[in-house]
Amino acid sequence: MRIQMLRDADFRYAPAVVQSFKAGSVVNIPRATAQTLIASGAAKQVPTKAAKENENG
């Protein structure tokens, strides 16, 4: 799932594994991780190219 980071944030995968994300970056990460960051207000979903084409009909 592609997301854009709204602020700097860290995500802990395991006790010793942390991934850092910088504000403004666009990343493609697993859906569960993306949903956690979106729910916390640290990120927003980036529409895919296919979704944009569907909106434009």
N, CA, C and O atoms as a Tinker XYZ file with bonds, in Angstrom:
   228  protein
     1  N      0.854000   -1.166000    0.000000    73     2
     2  CA     0.000000    0.000000    0.000000    64     1     3
     3  C      0.900000    1.229000    0.000000    63     2     4     5
     4  O      1.859000    1.306000    0.769000    81     3
     5  N      0.592000    2.173000   -0.852000    73     3     6
     6  CA     1.396000    3.401000   -0.933000    64     5     7
     7  C      0.811000    4.457000   -0.003000    63     6     8     9
     8  O     -0.392000    4.717000    0.007000    81     7
     9  N      1.710000    5.056000    0.778000    73     7    10
    10  CA     1.300000    6.119000    1.680000    64     9    11
    11  C      2.282000    7.276000    1.590000    63    10    12    13
    12  O      3.432000    7.103000    1.186000    81    11
    13  N      1.810000    8.460000    1.973000    73    11    14
    14  CA     2.682000    9.624000    2.091000    64    13    15
    15  C      2.749000    9.988000    3.563000    63    14    16    17
    16  O      1.725000   10.127000    4.231000    81    15
    17  N      3.947000   10.138000    4.049000    73    15    18
    18  CA     4.146000   10.476000    5.456000    64    17    19
    19  C      3.847000   11.955000    5.689000    63    18    20    21
    20  O      4.341000   12.817000    4.962000    81    19
    21  N      3.040000   12.238000    6.699000    73    19    22
    22  CA     2.695000   13.613000    7.053000    64    21    23
    23  C      3.644000   14.169000    8.112000    63    22    24    25
    24  O      3.823000   15.382000    8.225000    81    23
    25  N      4.240000   13.282000    8.873000    73    23    26
    26  CA     5.223000   13.672000    9.886000    64    25    27
    27  C      6.211000   12.526000   10.064000    63    26    28    29
    28  O      5.939000   11.395000    9.662000    81    27
    29  N      7.354000   12.823000   10.665000    73    27    30
    30  CA     8.319000   11.769000   10.948000    64    29    31
    31  C      7.690000   10.748000   11.887000    63    30    32    33
    32  O      6.989000   11.119000   12.828000    81    31
    33  N      7.934000    9.475000   11.640000    73    31    34
    34  CA     7.370000    8.427000   12.487000    64    33    35
    35  C      8.243000    7.182000   12.433000    63    34    36    37
    36  O      8.970000    6.951000   11.466000    81    35
    37  N      8.156000    6.395000   13.479000    73    35    38
    38  CA     8.836000    5.108000   13.561000    64    37    39
    39  C      7.779000    4.020000   13.679000    63    38    40    41
    40  O      6.705000    4.240000   14.240000    81    39
    41  N      8.094000    2.838000   13.142000    73    39    42
    42  CA     7.201000    1.692000   13.292000    64    41    43
    43  C      8.031000    0.512000   13.757000    63    42    44    45
    44  O      9.035000    0.165000   13.136000    81    43
    45  N      7.611000   -0.104000   14.848000    73    43    46
    46  CA     8.348000   -1.227000   15.432000    64    45    47
    47  C      7.754000   -2.544000   14.937000    63    46    48    49
    48  O      6.608000   -2.869000   15.251000    81    47
    49  N      8.536000   -3.305000   14.161000    73    47    50
    50  CA     8.114000   -4.617000   13.655000    64    49    51
    51  C      8.295000   -5.696000   14.703000    63    50    52    53
    52  O      7.488000   -6.621000   14.798000    81    51
    53  N      9.341000   -5.581000   15.479000    73    51    54
    54  CA     9.706000   -6.545000   16.511000    64    53    55
    55  C     10.479000   -5.765000   17.569000    63    54    56    57
    56  O     10.846000   -4.614000   17.329000    81    55
    57  N     10.732000   -6.353000   18.718000    73    55    58
    58  CA    11.428000   -5.605000   19.775000    64    57    59
    59  C     12.721000   -4.917000   19.327000    63    58    60    61
    60  O     13.045000   -3.843000   19.833000    81    59
    61  N     13.450000   -5.500000   18.407000    73    59    62
    62  CA    14.720000   -4.905000   17.994000    64    61    63
    63  C     14.723000   -4.421000   16.542000    63    62    64    65
    64  O     15.782000   -4.100000   16.002000    81    63
    65  N     13.542000   -4.366000   15.901000    73    63    66
    66  CA    13.471000   -3.970000   14.496000    64    65    67
    67  C     12.526000   -2.787000   14.353000    63    66    68    69
    68  O     11.315000   -2.913000   14.529000    81    67
    69  N     13.109000   -1.628000   14.029000    73    67    70
    70  CA    12.329000   -0.404000   13.894000    64    69    71
    71  C     12.599000    0.194000   12.517000    63    70    72    73
    72  O     13.749000    0.265000   12.082000    81    71
    73  N     11.530000    0.628000   11.826000    73    71    74
    74  CA    11.686000    1.313000   10.550000    64    73    75
    75  C     11.278000    2.768000   10.754000    63    74    76    77
    76  O     10.234000    3.048000   11.342000    81    75
    77  N     12.097000    3.688000   10.269000    73    75    78
    78  CA    11.826000    5.118000   10.391000    64    77    79
    79  C     11.344000    5.670000    9.055000    63    78    80    81
    80  O     11.819000    5.268000    7.993000    81    79
    81  N     10.401000    6.588000    9.126000    73    79    82
    82  CA     9.847000    7.232000    7.940000    64    81    83
    83  C      9.961000    8.739000    8.122000    63    82    84    85
    84  O      9.688000    9.252000    9.208000    81    83
    85  N     10.361000    9.452000    7.076000    73    83    86
    86  CA    10.512000   10.902000    7.110000    64    85    87
    87  C      9.278000   11.580000    6.532000    63    86    88    89
    88  O      8.675000   11.076000    5.584000    81    87
    89  N      8.906000   12.714000    7.098000    73    87    90
    90  CA     7.766000   13.488000    6.619000    64    89    91
    91  C      7.963000   13.833000    5.142000    63    90    92    93
    92  O      9.059000   14.208000    4.727000    81    91
    93  N      6.894000   13.702000    4.354000    73    91    94
    94  CA     6.935000   14.028000    2.941000    64    93    95
    95  C      7.311000   12.874000    2.035000    63    94    96    97
    96  O      7.111000   12.957000    0.823000    81    95
    97  N      7.852000   11.797000    2.590000    73    95    98
    98  CA     8.244000   10.663000    1.753000    64    97    99
    99  C      7.023000    9.840000    1.375000    63    98   100   101
   100  O      6.049000    9.764000    2.124000    81    99
   101  N      7.094000    9.224000    0.198000    73    99   102
   102  CA     6.051000    8.314000   -0.272000    64   101   103
   103  C      6.677000    6.926000   -0.298000    63   102   104   105
   104  O      7.706000    6.706000   -0.936000    81   103
   105  N      6.037000    5.990000    0.409000    73   103   106
   106  CA     6.590000    4.643000    0.534000    64   105   107
   107  C      5.527000    3.601000    0.206000    63   106   108   109
   108  O      4.329000    3.850000    0.345000    81   107
   109  N      5.979000    2.444000   -0.226000    73   107   110
   110  CA     5.103000    1.312000   -0.501000    64   109   111
   111  C      5.415000    0.253000    0.552000    63   110   112   113
   112  O      6.476000   -0.371000    0.520000    81   111
   113  N      4.490000    0.054000    1.479000    73   111   114
   114  CA     4.712000   -0.847000    2.611000    64   113   115
   115  C      3.522000   -1.793000    2.765000    63   114   116   117
   116  O      2.483000   -1.579000    2.142000    81   115
   117  N      3.658000   -2.829000    3.580000    73   115   118
   118  CA     2.538000   -3.759000    3.794000    64   117   119
   119  C      1.290000   -3.037000    4.325000    63   118   120   121
   120  O      1.391000   -2.063000    5.072000    81   119
   121  N      0.127000   -3.531000    3.926000    73   119   122
   122  CA    -1.147000   -2.892000    4.268000    64   121   123
   123  C     -1.319000   -2.707000    5.784000    63   122   124   125
   124  O     -1.761000   -1.644000    6.219000    81   123
   125  N     -0.985000   -3.699000    6.577000    73   123   126
   126  CA    -1.173000   -3.588000    8.036000    64   125   127
   127  C     -0.338000   -2.454000    8.620000    63   126   128   129
   128  O     -0.811000   -1.706000    9.476000    81   127
   129  N      0.895000   -2.328000    8.159000    73   127   130
   130  CA     1.757000   -1.247000    8.625000    64   129   131
   131  C      1.197000    0.102000    8.194000    63   130   132   133
   132  O      1.150000    1.045000    8.984000    81   131
   133  N      0.774000    0.187000    6.940000    73   131   134
   134  CA     0.213000    1.427000    6.410000    64   133   135
   135  C     -1.026000    1.852000    7.190000    63   134   136   137
   136  O     -1.173000    3.024000    7.535000    81   135
   137  N     -1.908000    0.911000    7.466000    73   135   138
   138  CA    -3.137000    1.234000    8.193000    64   137   139
   139  C     -2.836000    1.721000    9.604000    63   138   140   141
   140  O     -3.531000    2.602000   10.112000    81   139
   141  N     -1.818000    1.166000   10.243000    73   139   142
   142  CA    -1.427000    1.606000   11.576000    64   141   143
   143  C     -0.924000    3.047000   11.537000    63   142   144   145
   144  O     -1.292000    3.860000   12.384000    81   143
   145  N     -0.083000    3.360000   10.552000    73   143   146
   146  CA     0.445000    4.723000   10.441000    64   145   147
   147  C     -0.644000    5.723000   10.075000    63   146   148   149
   148  O     -0.635000    6.852000   10.566000    81   147
   149  N     -1.579000    5.324000    9.222000    73   147   150
   150  CA    -2.699000    6.195000    8.852000    64   149   151
   151  C     -3.588000    6.445000   10.066000    63   150   152   153
   152  O     -3.989000    7.582000   10.316000    81   151
   153  N     -3.899000    5.394000   10.821000    73   151   154
   154  CA    -4.751000    5.533000   12.006000    64   153   155
   155  C     -4.129000    6.446000   13.056000    63   154   156   157
   156  O     -4.842000    7.121000   13.799000    81   155
   157  N     -2.806000    6.467000   13.117000    73   155   158
   158  CA    -2.138000    7.315000   14.103000    64   157   159
   159  C     -2.011000    8.762000   13.628000    63   158   160   161
   160  O     -1.564000    9.625000   14.384000    81   159
   161  N     -2.400000    9.030000   12.389000    73   159   162
   162  CA    -2.322000   10.384000   11.855000    64   161   163
   163  C     -0.961000   10.741000   11.288000    63   162   164   165
   164  O     -0.718000   11.900000   10.953000    81   163
   165  N     -0.076000    9.776000   11.177000    73   163   166
   166  CA     1.277000   10.034000   10.685000    64   165   167
   167  C      1.367000    9.965000    9.165000    63   166   168   169
   168  O      2.361000   10.402000    8.584000    81   167
   169  N      0.327000    9.415000    8.507000    73   167   170
   170  CA     0.393000    9.219000    7.059000    64   169   171
   171  C     -0.993000    9.305000    6.441000    63   170   172   173
   172  O     -2.010000    9.264000    7.133000    81   171
   173  N     -1.005000    9.426000    5.111000    73   171   174
   174  CA    -2.265000    9.354000    4.366000    64   173   175
   175  C     -2.043000    8.450000    3.172000    63   174   176   177
   176  O     -0.924000    8.329000    2.674000    81   175
   177  N     -3.108000    7.816000    2.714000    73   175   178
   178  CA    -3.003000    6.902000    1.586000    64   177   179
   179  C     -2.819000    7.688000    0.299000    63   178   180   181
   180  O     -3.432000    8.739000    0.113000    81   179
   181  N     -1.976000    7.178000   -0.587000    73   179   182
   182  CA    -1.750000    7.772000   -1.898000    64   181   183
   183  C     -2.537000    6.943000   -2.895000    63   182   184   185
   184  O     -2.334000    5.732000   -2.979000    81   183
   185  N     -3.438000    7.568000   -3.659000    73   183   186
   186  CA    -4.211000    6.801000   -4.643000    64   185   187
   187  C     -3.296000    6.171000   -5.684000    63   186   188   189
   188  O     -2.303000    6.770000   -6.096000    81   187
   189  N     -3.638000    4.961000   -6.104000    73   187   190
   190  CA    -2.880000    4.294000   -7.158000    64   189   191
   191  C     -3.259000    4.880000   -8.507000    63   190   192   193
   192  O     -4.265000    5.581000   -8.626000    81   191
   193  N     -2.459000    4.595000   -9.517000    73   191   194
   194  CA    -2.738000    5.093000  -10.857000    64   193   195
   195  C     -4.086000    4.549000  -11.346000    63   194   196   197
   196  O     -4.841000    5.277000  -11.991000    81   195
   197  N     -4.397000    3.289000  -11.052000    73   195   198
   198  CA    -5.661000    2.679000  -11.482000    64   197   199
   199  C     -6.850000    3.390000  -10.839000    63   198   200   201
   200  O     -7.872000    3.599000  -11.493000    81   199
   201  N     -6.725000    3.764000   -9.567000    73   199   202
   202  CA    -7.815000    4.461000   -8.884000    64   201   203
   203  C     -8.043000    5.836000   -9.496000    63   202   204   205
   204  O     -9.187000    6.273000   -9.621000    81   203
   205  N     -6.976000    6.520000   -9.877000    73   203   206
   206  CA    -7.107000    7.826000  -10.510000    64   205   207
   207  C     -7.807000    7.713000  -11.854000    63   206   208   209
   208  O     -8.638000    8.555000  -12.196000    81   207
   209  N     -7.475000    6.669000  -12.624000    73   207   210
   210  CA    -8.105000    6.460000  -13.922000    64   209   211
   211  C     -9.590000    6.176000  -13.772000    63   210   212   213
   212  O    -10.389000    6.628000  -14.592000    81   211
   213  N     -9.979000    5.427000  -12.728000    73   211   214
   214  CA   -11.390000    5.127000  -12.494000    64   213   215
   215  C    -12.166000    6.378000  -12.142000    63   214   216   217
   216  O    -13.325000    6.509000  -12.535000    81   215
   217  N    -11.558000    7.305000  -11.409000    73   215   218
   218  CA   -12.223000    8.554000  -11.048000    64   217   219
   219  C    -12.470000    9.410000  -12.277000    63   218   220   221
   220  O    -13.494000   10.087000  -12.367000    81   219
   221  N    -11.540000    9.386000  -13.226000    73   219   222
   222  CA   -11.648000   10.201000  -14.414000    64   221   223
   223  C    -12.553000    9.581000  -15.476000    63   222   224   225
   224  O    -12.858000   10.206000  -16.492000    81   223
   225  N    -12.975000    8.344000  -15.226000    73   223   226
   226  CA   -13.915000    7.639000  -16.064000    64   225   227
   227  C    -13.397000    7.253000  -17.375000    63   226   228
   228  O    -14.116000    6.647000  -18.170000    81   227
